[in-house]
C-alpha cells in the first residue's frame, strides 16, 4: 500500500482531478491548503540577503498564493492510474509551477475500507 501525495499549484484544477480520481475508481482523498517555502520566504523583507529568493522572485506567480495538497492511500497498482488521471487534467507534471507528486510506503492502516 502507498500514500500518494500531490502538491497542486494549479488549485483551479482540484475538482477536475478529484473527478478523474472517481472515474478511475480512486476514492478517499484528503485535501489540505498549503504554501510552499519559496512563497513564504519571497514575502520576507530580508529576502534580498537570500540569493536564491532574490533571483527566483521574478519567476513566482503573484496570483499563486497557496497550493492544495492531496493525500490518498491506495494500492500499488493504482499509482500509475492516479498519476495518469492527474496529468490528464494538468498536463505534464515536469513543467514548472504545475505541481509535484510522490508516494510513500504505508506499513499500517486502520479505518479505510476496501484497501
N, C-alpha and C positions, 0 to 999 in steps of 0.2 A: 504494500500500500504506500502511496505517495501523497504528499501535500503539495499541490500546485499553488504557487504564489505569482500573481500578476500585479505589477505596479503599473497602472494605466495612466499615462499622461493625457491622453485624449478622452477626458471624462465624458464628453458628449456621446461617446460610443459605448458607454457602460450597459445600457439597456439592450442594445443590439447584441453585445457579447453574451449577456445572460440569456437572451432568446436563443442564440445559437447553441449555447450550452444545453438548454432544454431540448432543442431539436436533435442534439447529439446524445440525449439521454444522460446528461451530466447534471446533477442537481445538488443542492445543499451548500452552495457557496455563501461565504460571509464577506461583506464589503465594509471596509473602513476608509475614512478620509485620511489622507496622508500628505506630507510635504517633504520634499527632498532636501538634502543638506545644502546643495548649491542654491536653492531658492531661499532658504533661511539665511545663509551667510551673505547672499548678494544684497540683502536688505540692511546689513550692518554698516554703520558709519565708518568703521575702521577697515573695511574690506579692501581699500587701496593698498594696505600693507600685505595682503594675501595675493601674491602674483596670479595664482590660478583664477581667483574670482574676479580680479580686475580685468583679465583677458577674456573670460567667458561671459561676463555680464552682458555684452552686446549680443550674444547668441541666445540668451534666455528670452523666452516669450513672456512679455509682461502680463499678458492675459492669462497665462498658465500659473495660477496661484496655488492650486492643490492638485493632488492625484487621488486616485482611488486604488486601494489595494484589495485584491480579491484573493481569498483563501478558499481552496476547495480540496477536500480529501477525496481521493479516487484510486481505483485500481491502476496498476502499472500500465496495462494495455489501453487505458483511456487517455493517457498523456498525449500521444500524437493526435488523437481526435480533438482534444481540448485545444492544443496549440493551433491546429488547422482551423478550428472554429474562431479562435481569436484573430488569426491572420486573415480570415475571410472578411472580417469586419474592419480591422485597422490597417491591413496590408502587412508588408514585411516588417517584423519587429526589429530588424537590424538597422532600420532607418533611424535617424536622430529624432529624439523627442516623441517617440511613439509609446514606448513602454518597455518593460523588462519582465520576462517570465523565467521562472526556475522551479525546480522541485526539490523536496526534502523527503527523506525516508520517514515513515511513521512506523514506530515499533509497537505502539499500543493505541487502541481507540475503543471507547465505550460510548454508546449513545447515538451512533449513526447506524440506522437500519440499512440492510441490504448491501453492506460493504464487506 
